[in-house]
């Protein structure tokens, strides 16, 4: 079964005239979880390793920098074997 974990957080000192307050930041994190999760579930709903029968596991890490007001997202993919990782990366990099 496909697993998706999120680790989203904010760092740094908030600017006096911040673009996002704490409530809006949490809404942005919730939207990121929803849209990214939905996209991964669409792409990988039926994708399993042909040799091992395992699904990929995704960990999405994101840091919102309050000083620059920018979000950096990173995808970490765990698979059962190298050949399945290559297949997952091909699918991940395809446009929807």
Secondary structure as UniProt FT lines:
FT   STRAND          3..11
FT   TURN            16..17
FT   HELIX           22..44
FT   TURN            45..46
FT   TURN            50..52
FT   STRAND          57..65
FT   TURN            66..69
FT   STRAND          70..78
FT   HELIX           82..93
//
